[in-house]
Amino acid sequence: MIEPAQELSDARSRRVVSWAGSKGEAAVVSEGEAVVPEDLDDVVEIDPTVAHSARMYDYLLGGSTNFEVDRATVDRATVAVGGIDNARASARANRAFLARAVRYLAGEAGVRQFLDIGTGIPGSDGRHADPQHVAPDARVVYVDNDPIVLAHAHTLLTTTPEGATAYIDGDLRDPEGVLAGAKETLDLSRPVAVVLGLVLHLVPDRDDPHGVVARLVDALPSGSYLAVSHVTSEALPREVGEMAGQLERAADGAFVTRDRGEIRRFFDGLEIIEPGLVPIERWRPDGAGAKPRWLSATYGGIGRKR
Ligand SMILES: C[S@@+](CC[C@H](N)C(=O)[O-])C[C@H]1O[C@@H](n2cnc3c(N)ncnc32)[C@H](O)[C@@H]1O
């Protein structure tokens, strides 16, 4: 039986469970009186009649943690972009971008602390971009606000003996709460890579996503990094705009496409790493896989705090 390393917090906006186990070992995550995922009903509230971003993305990646409403919504909305295969290609390209970005950060850039916000359902595609694959001594904090991701958090919380992982049931729009939880596992006086993979389009302008990212980056020391992938409708305004509109109307949250200038502003004050903010397929491609037939409508980039 693996013992949770620490039971950390039960603050209003976050629930934190930290873990010190070994990769591959069966784990039970306990959180207060509740046990996840066996007693799921005690801790999560899920409406299976309303589509949700994490589950729709899981469907695109070929996962099994999704409902009929998620599949039907994606099937309908992706007609606008030429069909679900194009959207699937985009989701896979995003996963590949994140894997390359994490490889760069934990490898060439030498970062050992990661804060992955909007983690998504682990295992949707069977190859989570895990910094510990590159650097076993990495310390990683995962954050998501979806109860289904919380229910699967135990699969994120296995760690190498040299490293550490933690999961925060928290919200990107509350960066101070996220950082307060993260500092239980990360040393925030040392560089941290903040990873925001396909999550900022889910934060509407009224929630000030640029201010939120700036508050996160401001709290971190020089030598920290920000990695972002973000949907854009720039190249295909009609098609992607229509898909985004449908998803926003059918699902339970915003779906905001932004142009390159708006996405670039997330990196204000940071030094942008080569090749800059580019379509994700063009960010340091590693030659794996065939040349994409469909260039996904997603920008990706990494910035470094001086
Ligand atoms: C499209 S998935 C992206 C998953 C993963 N980052 C990737 O790029 O493969 C978006 C995730 O962000 C989460 N999310 C959406 N809004 C959030 C918020 N305000 N705070 C934290 N997580 C959020 C969703 O629950 C979902 O799991």
The ligand as a MOL file (V3000), in Angstrom:
LIG
                    3D

  0  0  0     0  0            999 V3000
M  V30 BEGIN CTAB
M  V30 COUNTS 27 29 0 0 0
M  V30 BEGIN ATOM
M  V30 1 C -8.6290 20.6490 -24.3860 0
M  V30 2 S -8.1020 20.0350 -22.8260 0 CHG=1
M  V30 3 C -6.3240 20.1840 -22.9680 0
M  V30 4 C -5.5710 19.1050 -22.2290 0
M  V30 5 C -4.0490 19.1720 -22.3300 0
M  V30 6 N -3.5340 20.3770 -21.7060 0
M  V30 7 C -3.5830 19.1100 -23.7570 0
M  V30 8 O -3.2770 20.1680 -24.3350 0
M  V30 9 O -3.5140 18.0190 -24.3130 0 CHG=-1
M  V30 10 C -8.4630 21.4210 -21.7550 0
M  V30 11 C -8.4220 21.0910 -20.2660 0
M  V30 12 O -8.4350 22.3120 -19.5350 0
M  V30 13 C -9.3070 22.1770 -18.4250 0
M  V30 14 N -9.7670 23.5200 -18.0390 0
M  V30 15 C -10.6570 24.3110 -18.6890 0
M  V30 16 N -10.7890 25.4750 -18.0480 0
M  V30 17 C -9.9780 25.4220 -16.9630 0
M  V30 18 C -9.6900 26.3250 -15.8970 0
M  V30 19 N -10.2760 27.5250 -15.8390 0
M  V30 20 N -8.8250 25.9420 -14.9440 0
M  V30 21 C -8.2280 24.7170 -14.9980 0
M  V30 22 N -8.4610 23.8170 -15.9800 0
M  V30 23 C -9.3280 24.1670 -16.9510 0
M  V30 24 C -10.4100 21.2660 -18.9470 0
M  V30 25 O -11.0960 20.6400 -17.8770 0
M  V30 26 C -9.6230 20.2910 -19.7950 0
M  V30 27 O -9.2020 19.1870 -19.0490 0
M  V30 END ATOM
M  V30 BEGIN BOND
M  V30 1 1 1 2
M  V30 2 1 2 3
M  V30 3 1 2 10
M  V30 4 1 3 4
M  V30 5 1 4 5
M  V30 6 1 5 6
M  V30 7 1 5 7
M  V30 8 2 7 8
M  V30 9 1 7 9
M  V30 10 1 10 11
M  V30 11 1 11 12
M  V30 12 1 11 26
M  V30 13 1 12 13
M  V30 14 1 13 14
M  V30 15 1 13 24
M  V30 16 1 14 15
M  V30 17 1 14 23
M  V30 18 2 15 16
M  V30 19 1 16 17
M  V30 20 1 17 18
M  V30 21 2 17 23
M  V30 22 1 18 19
M  V30 23 2 18 20
M  V30 24 1 20 21
M  V30 25 2 21 22
M  V30 26 1 22 23
M  V30 27 1 24 25
M  V30 28 1 24 26
M  V30 29 1 26 27
M  V30 END BOND
M  V30 END CTAB
M  END
